[in-house]
């Protein structure tokens, strides 16, 4: 199994290209199931999760064309285009062997049910950061007329007469449920109203793509969306929004190393809450002609309190990274996690490197230390793993990060991007 070997103490300086958002690409890929015409996506990140989902869709009968060339035939590095054509869906089963690897696989449920009238989808897996039940997905589809049973670890859904529009109030904000029900509603009869819907940029990106495919959606970007179902959708071309989580991660890497990095292709409006927290910590993010420039405003970082919240609040997917940032800040910081109940698994690993962190229920008190020390550490989930990379960048000596397959699920060419900016980081190939 591959490992990352990081020798800390290098200041990051240069440019890092930000790819398409993983959390936008995954639902966009499943949206191809809603039409028998081709859906072309650009700025698709090269990630393990994308490959897993494409294998799943291939099993449904989706033909997938993958190319590095953009619409003009040029091949800029890192830009990837993909065409998905679901002319004939030959199988409506999403098997356990694939779905267990990634929670986003459950997003095939709504499109398959809406278009085919049936779906058999394994209960999902993914990172071990909490239960993350699919109850909201199931309750919403039942309101839309679906008959759903849970048997043998599978969601068995039927709507032989098609789905019907409904008024759905989410008791809590759920990105996945919003996406699944929005896609299902595009082919339902009548109007569906989603109240307390997620407003994340990735949800907005999906909605805009669906509109390009012929869907009737209003209230995009708000917590109330109205979807009037169509008889059918058509093909479209869509450019995936930049990955705000990748950008936030590299912004914190620049801040921790007292670096000066430009995040190419990134937009400030996508990470306003992150920029506000970093500003309070002594880091400035300024817009440039090519993206965002990140650098410290003083010699030391300052401790800041952070609470994760649904968008436009501070994203849970950057909680582990800002905790790593706070380990070497002056003073103390309180990090509170409100989205997932088991997302502090990186704390013991950071402590191995000398971090001073005390966890109490859903909050972690981080007291800044003078310096971290390199150590062998183990990744427990996608975002926890990259927080250990950040710690390794400033740790004295060498950090060896094990189980980096988590990283490959969400970060494209991470070691290459960091090394280009001066980091001493390399992938060590393990035995098969």
C-alpha positions as CSV (number, residue, x, y, z in Angstrom):
1,X,0.0,0.0,0.0
2,X,1.4,3.4,-1.0
3,X,2.6,6.0,1.6
4,X,3.4,9.6,1.6
5,X,6.8,10.7,3.0
6,X,7.0,14.4,4.0
7,X,9.9,16.3,5.4
8,X,8.7,19.5,7.0
9,X,10.0,23.0,7.1
10,X,9.7,24.1,3.4
11,X,7.9,27.3,2.6
12,X,5.3,27.0,-0.2
13,X,5.5,29.4,-3.0
14,X,4.1,29.3,-6.5
15,X,0.8,28.4,-8.3
16,X,-1.6,25.5,-7.7
17,X,-4.3,24.7,-10.2
18,X,-7.7,24.0,-8.6
19,X,-9.6,21.2,-10.3
20,X,-13.3,20.6,-10.7
21,X,-15.2,20.0,-7.5
22,X,-15.5,16.3,-6.5
23,X,-18.7,17.0,-4.6
24,X,-20.2,18.5,-7.8
25,X,-18.8,16.0,-10.3
26,X,-20.4,13.0,-8.5
27,X,-24.1,14.1,-8.7
28,X,-23.5,15.6,-12.2
29,X,-22.3,12.2,-13.4
30,X,-25.4,10.5,-12.0
31,X,-27.6,13.1,-13.7
32,X,-26.7,11.5,-17.0
33,X,-29.2,8.7,-16.1
34,X,-32.0,11.2,-16.5
35,X,-31.8,11.4,-20.3
36,X,-31.2,9.2,-23.3
37,X,-29.0,11.9,-24.9
38,X,-25.3,12.6,-24.2
39,X,-24.3,14.8,-21.2
40,X,-20.8,16.3,-21.6
41,X,-18.9,17.5,-18.5
42,X,-15.7,19.5,-18.5
43,X,-13.3,20.1,-15.7
44,X,-13.8,16.6,-14.3
45,X,-11.3,15.8,-11.6
46,X,-9.2,12.6,-11.9
47,X,-10.1,10.9,-8.6
48,X,-10.7,7.4,-7.3
49,X,-14.3,8.3,-6.4
50,X,-15.0,9.4,-10.0
51,X,-13.6,6.1,-11.3
52,X,-15.8,4.1,-8.8
53,X,-18.9,6.0,-9.8
54,X,-18.2,5.5,-13.5
55,X,-17.8,1.8,-13.0
56,X,-21.2,1.8,-11.3
57,X,-22.8,3.8,-14.2
58,X,-21.2,1.5,-16.8
59,X,-23.0,-1.4,-15.0
60,X,-26.3,0.5,-15.6
61,X,-25.5,0.7,-19.3
62,X,-24.1,4.2,-19.5
63,X,-21.5,4.6,-22.3
64,X,-18.7,6.8,-21.0
65,X,-16.3,8.7,-23.3
66,X,-13.2,10.1,-21.5
67,X,-10.8,12.6,-23.1
68,X,-8.3,15.2,-22.0
69,X,-9.2,17.5,-24.9
70,X,-11.5,20.4,-24.3
71,X,-14.1,21.7,-26.8
72,X,-11.5,23.5,-28.9
73,X,-9.3,20.4,-29.2
74,X,-6.6,21.8,-26.9
75,X,-5.2,19.7,-24.0
76,X,-4.3,21.9,-21.1
77,X,-2.9,19.9,-18.2
78,X,-5.4,18.8,-15.7
79,X,-8.5,19.6,-17.8
80,X,-10.6,16.5,-18.4
81,X,-13.8,16.2,-20.4
82,X,-16.2,13.3,-20.1
83,X,-19.3,12.4,-22.1
84,X,-21.9,10.1,-20.6
85,X,-24.6,8.6,-22.8
86,X,-27.4,6.6,-21.1
87,X,-29.4,5.8,-24.2
88,X,-30.5,2.5,-22.8
89,X,-30.4,1.6,-19.1
90,X,-30.0,-2.2,-19.0
91,X,-29.8,-2.7,-15.2
92,X,-31.3,-0.7,-12.4
93,X,-29.3,-2.5,-9.6
94,X,-26.5,-0.7,-7.8
95,X,-24.6,-3.5,-6.2
96,X,-23.0,-3.6,-2.7
97,X,-19.4,-4.2,-4.0
98,X,-19.4,-0.7,-5.6
99,X,-21.8,1.3,-3.5
100,X,-20.0,0.3,-0.2
101,X,-16.9,2.2,-1.4
102,X,-18.5,5.6,-1.7
103,X,-21.6,7.2,-0.2
104,X,-22.4,9.3,-3.2
105,X,-23.3,6.1,-5.1
106,X,-26.8,6.4,-3.5
107,X,-27.4,9.4,-5.9
108,X,-28.3,6.9,-8.6
109,X,-31.5,6.1,-6.7
110,X,-33.5,9.2,-7.6
111,X,-32.6,9.3,-11.3
112,X,-33.1,5.5,-11.8
113,X,-36.5,5.6,-10.1
114,X,-37.6,8.7,-12.0
115,X,-36.7,7.4,-15.4
116,X,-37.1,3.6,-15.1
117,X,-39.8,3.4,-12.4
118,X,-37.6,1.1,-10.3
119,X,-34.2,0.9,-8.6
120,X,-32.4,-1.6,-6.3
121,X,-29.6,0.3,-4.5
122,X,-27.3,-1.0,-1.8
123,X,-27.1,1.0,1.4
124,X,-24.0,3.2,1.0
125,X,-20.6,3.2,2.5
126,X,-17.8,5.8,2.3
127,X,-15.7,7.5,5.0
128,X,-16.3,6.4,8.6
129,X,-17.3,9.8,9.9
130,X,-20.7,9.0,11.2
131,X,-23.9,7.2,10.4
132,X,-25.1,9.6,7.7
133,X,-28.4,7.8,7.2
134,X,-30.4,7.9,3.9
135,X,-33.7,8.3,5.7
136,X,-34.3,11.8,4.2
137,X,-33.8,10.4,0.7
138,X,-36.3,7.6,1.3
139,X,-38.9,9.8,3.1
140,X,-38.8,12.3,0.2
141,X,-39.2,9.7,-2.5
142,X,-42.1,8.1,-0.6
143,X,-43.8,11.5,-0.5
144,X,-43.4,11.5,-4.3
145,X,-45.3,8.3,-4.6
146,X,-42.5,5.7,-4.5
147,X,-42.9,2.3,-2.8
148,X,-39.7,1.6,-0.9
149,X,-38.6,-1.4,1.2
150,X,-35.3,-2.1,2.9
151,X,-34.3,-5.7,2.6
152,X,-30.9,-7.4,2.8
153,X,-29.0,-4.2,2.9
154,X,-30.6,-2.8,-0.2
155,X,-33.1,0.0,-0.9
156,X,-35.8,-1.6,-3.1
157,X,-37.8,1.3,-4.8
158,X,-40.7,1.1,-7.2
159,X,-42.8,3.8,-8.9
160,X,-44.5,1.9,-11.8
161,X,-46.8,4.8,-12.6
162,X,-44.0,7.4,-12.2
163,X,-43.2,9.9,-9.5
164,X,-45.5,12.8,-8.6
165,X,-44.6,16.2,-7.4
166,X,-44.8,16.8,-3.6
167,X,-44.0,19.4,-0.9
168,X,-41.0,18.2,1.0
169,X,-39.7,19.9,4.1
170,X,-36.2,18.6,5.2
171,X,-36.0,18.4,9.0
172,X,-32.3,19.1,8.6
173,X,-30.2,20.3,5.8
174,X,-28.9,17.4,3.6
175,X,-26.8,17.9,0.5
176,X,-27.3,14.4,-0.7
177,X,-31.0,14.3,-0.1
178,X,-31.5,17.7,-1.8
179,X,-29.6,16.4,-4.9
180,X,-31.3,13.1,-5.1
181,X,-34.8,14.5,-4.8
182,X,-34.1,17.4,-7.1
183,X,-33.0,15.0,-9.8
184,X,-36.0,12.8,-9.2
185,X,-38.4,15.7,-9.4
186,X,-37.2,16.8,-12.8
187,X,-39.1,13.9,-14.3
188,X,-42.0,13.7,-11.9
189,X,-45.5,14.8,-12.7
190,X,-46.4,18.2,-11.4
191,X,-44.5,20.5,-9.1
192,X,-42.1,19.5,-6.3
193,X,-41.1,22.1,-3.6
194,X,-38.0,21.4,-1.5
195,X,-37.9,23.5,1.7
196,X,-34.8,23.8,3.9
197,X,-32.9,22.6,0.9
198,X,-29.1,22.6,0.9
199,X,-27.5,25.7,-0.7
200,X,-24.0,24.4,-1.3
201,X,-22.3,25.6,-4.5
202,X,-22.2,22.0,-5.6
203,X,-26.0,21.8,-5.3
204,X,-26.3,25.0,-7.3
205,X,-24.0,23.6,-9.9
206,X,-26.1,20.5,-10.3
207,X,-29.3,22.6,-10.6
208,X,-27.8,24.7,-13.3
209,X,-26.8,21.7,-15.3
210,X,-30.3,20.2,-14.9
211,X,-31.7,23.5,-16.3
212,X,-29.3,23.2,-19.2
213,X,-30.8,19.7,-19.8
214,X,-34.3,21.2,-19.9
215,X,-35.4,21.0,-16.3
216,X,-37.7,23.7,-14.9
217,X,-36.1,24.7,-11.6
218,X,-36.6,28.0,-9.7
219,X,-35.1,29.2,-6.4
220,X,-31.6,28.0,-7.3
221,X,-29.1,29.0,-4.6
222,X,-31.9,29.5,-2.0
223,X,-33.3,27.1,0.7
224,X,-36.6,26.7,-1.3
225,X,-36.5,25.2,-4.7
226,X,-39.4,24.6,-7.0
227,X,-39.1,21.9,-9.7
228,X,-41.8,21.4,-12.3
229,X,-41.4,18.0,-13.8
230,X,-40.8,17.4,-17.5
231,X,-41.7,14.4,-19.7
232,X,-38.1,14.1,-20.7
233,X,-34.7,15.9,-20.4
234,X,-32.1,16.3,-23.2
235,X,-28.3,16.4,-23.4
236,X,-26.2,19.3,-22.5
237,X,-22.6,20.5,-21.9
238,X,-21.6,21.7,-18.5
239,X,-18.3,23.0,-16.9
240,X,-17.9,21.8,-13.3
241,X,-17.5,24.5,-10.6
242,X,-14.0,24.7,-9.0
243,X,-13.4,22.6,-5.9
244,X,-13.7,24.9,-2.8
245,X,-12.5,22.2,-0.5
246,X,-9.3,21.6,-2.5
247,X,-8.7,25.3,-2.6
248,X,-9.3,25.7,1.1
249,X,-6.9,22.9,1.8
250,X,-4.1,24.5,-0.2
251,X,-4.9,27.9,1.3
252,X,-4.2,26.5,4.7
253,X,-1.1,24.8,3.5
254,X,0.2,28.1,2.3
255,X,-0.8,29.8,5.6
256,X,0.9,27.1,7.8
257,X,4.2,27.3,5.9
258,X,4.2,31.1,5.8
259,X,4.0,30.7,2.1
260,X,2.7,32.8,-0.9
261,X,0.5,30.7,-3.2
262,X,-1.9,31.5,-6.0
263,X,-4.8,29.2,-6.4
264,X,-5.5,29.2,-10.1
265,X,-9.1,29.0,-11.3
266,X,-10.6,29.6,-7.8
267,X,-13.3,32.2,-6.9
268,X,-13.6,34.0,-3.6
269,X,-17.4,33.8,-3.6
270,X,-17.2,30.0,-3.2
271,X,-15.3,30.2,0.1
272,X,-16.3,33.4,1.8
273,X,-16.7,31.8,5.2
274,X,-13.3,30.1,4.9
275,X,-11.7,33.4,3.9
276,X,-13.3,35.1,6.9
277,X,-11.9,32.6,9.3
278,X,-8.5,32.8,7.7
279,X,-8.5,36.5,7.8
280,X,-9.2,36.4,11.5
281,X,-6.2,34.1,11.8
282,X,-3.9,36.5,10.0
283,X,-4.2,35.2,6.5
284,X,-5.3,37.3,3.5
285,X,-6.9,35.9,0.4
286,X,-7.0,38.3,-2.5
287,X,-8.5,37.9,-6.0
288,X,-6.1,37.9,-8.9
289,X,-6.6,37.7,-12.7
290,X,-6.0,34.0,-12.4
291,X,-7.6,33.1,-9.1
292,X,-6.8,33.7,-5.5
293,X,-3.5,34.7,-3.8
294,X,-3.0,33.4,-0.2
295,X,-0.3,34.6,2.2
296,X,0.0,35.6,5.9
297,X,-0.3,39.2,7.0
298,X,2.0,38.7,10.1
299,X,4.7,36.5,11.5
300,X,2.3,34.3,13.5
301,X,-1.1,32.8,13.0
302,X,-3.8,33.6,15.6
303,X,-6.2,31.1,17.1
304,X,-9.8,31.4,15.9
305,X,-13.0,29.6,16.9
306,X,-14.7,27.8,14.1
307,X,-18.1,26.0,13.9
308,X,-19.0,23.9,10.9
309,X,-22.4,24.7,9.4
310,X,-24.3,24.1,6.1
311,X,-23.4,26.6,3.4
312,X,-22.8,29.5,3.6
313,X,-21.3,28.5,6.9
314,X,-17.8,27.0,7.4
315,X,-17.7,23.6,5.6
316,X,-17.3,20.4,7.6
317,X,-15.0,19.2,4.8
318,X,-12.4,21.8,5.9
319,X,-12.7,21.2,9.7
320,X,-9.8,18.8,10.0
321,X,-7.6,21.1,7.9
322,X,-8.3,24.2,10.0
323,X,-7.7,22.2,13.1
324,X,-4.2,21.3,11.7
325,X,-3.7,25.1,11.0
326,X,-4.6,26.0,14.6
327,X,-2.1,23.5,16.1
328,X,0.7,26.0,15.5
329,X,-1.3,29.2,16.0
330,X,-0.8,31.6,18.9
331,X,-3.3,31.1,21.7
332,X,-6.2,28.7,21.6
333,X,-9.0,27.8,19.2
334,X,-12.3,26.0,19.7
335,X,-13.4,23.8,16.7
336,X,-17.0,22.7,16.9
337,X,-18.4,20.1,14.5
338,X,-22.2,20.2,14.0
339,X,-22.6,18.2,10.8
340,X,-21.1,14.8,11.6
341,X,-20.9,13.1,14.9
342,X,-17.6,11.2,14.4
343,X,-15.3,13.6,12.6
344,X,-12.4,14.0,15.1
345,X,-10.6,10.8,14.2
346,X,-7.6,12.9,13.1
347,X,-7.1,14.2,16.6
348,X,-5.0,11.2,18.0
349,X,-2.8,11.3,14.9
350,X,-2.2,15.1,15.2
351,X,-1.4,14.4,18.9
352,X,1.3,12.0,17.8
353,X,3.0,14.9,16.1
354,X,2.9,17.0,19.3
355,X,-0.5,18.8,18.9
356,X,-2.3,19.8,22.1
357,X,-6.0,19.1,21.5
358,X,-8.7,18.3,24.0
359,X,-12.0,16.8,22.7
360,X,-15.2,17.3,24.6
361,X,-18.3,15.9,22.8
362,X,-18.6,17.8,19.5
363,X,-15.9,20.4,20.3
364,X,-12.2,20.3,20.2
365,X,-10.0,22.8,22.1
366,X,-6.7,23.4,20.2
367,X,-3.9,25.0,22.1
368,X,-1.2,26.2,19.8
369,X,2.3,24.7,20.2
370,X,5.6,26.0,19.2
371,X,6.2,23.3,16.6
372,X,5.0,19.9,15.5
373,X,7.3,16.9,15.1
374,X,7.2,14.5,12.2
375,X,5.9,11.0,13.0
376,X,4.4,7.9,11.4
377,X,0.6,8.6,11.2
378,X,-2.4,6.9,9.7
379,X,-5.2,8.3,7.6
380,X,-8.7,7.5,8.8
381,X,-10.8,9.3,6.2
382,X,-10.4,11.6,3.3
383,X,-10.3,15.0,5.0
384,X,-8.5,13.7,8.1
385,X,-5.7,12.3,5.9
386,X,-5.0,15.7,4.2
387,X,-4.9,17.4,7.6
388,X,-2.0,15.1,8.5
389,X,-0.3,16.2,5.2
390,X,-0.6,19.8,6.3
391,X,0.9,19.0,9.7
392,X,3.7,17.1,8.0
393,X,4.5,20.2,5.9
394,X,5.5,22.1,9.1
395,X,6.6,19.2,11.3
396,X,10.2,19.0,12.3
397,X,11.7,15.9,10.6
398,X,9.9,13.4,8.5
399,X,6.2,12.4,8.6
400,X,5.1,9.1,7.0
401,X,1.4,9.0,6.1
402,X,-0.1,5.5,5.7
403,X,-3.4,4.4,4.1
404,X,-3.3,7.3,1.5
405,X,-5.9,5.7,-0.7
406,X,-8.3,8.0,1.2
407,X,-6.4,11.0,-0.3
408,X,-6.7,9.6,-3.8
409,X,-10.5,9.7,-3.4
410,X,-10.6,13.5,-3.2
411,X,-7.2,15.1,-4.2
412,X,-5.8,14.9,-7.7
413,X,-2.0,14.9,-7.9
414,X,-1.7,16.3,-4.4
415,X,2.0,15.5,-3.9
416,X,2.8,16.9,-7.3
417,X,1.0,20.1,-6.7
418,X,2.7,20.6,-3.4
419,X,6.1,19.6,-4.6
420,X,5.9,22.2,-7.4
421,X,5.5,24.9,-4.8
422,X,8.6,23.7,-2.9
423,X,7.3,21.0,-0.5
424,X,9.5,18.0,0.2
425,X,6.9,15.3,-0.4
426,X,7.0,12.0,-2.2
427,X,4.8,9.0,-2.8
428,X,6.4,5.7,-1.8
429,X,5.1,2.8,-3.6
430,X,4.0,-0.1,-1.4
431,X,3.7,-3.8,-2.1
432,X,0.6,-5.0,-3.9
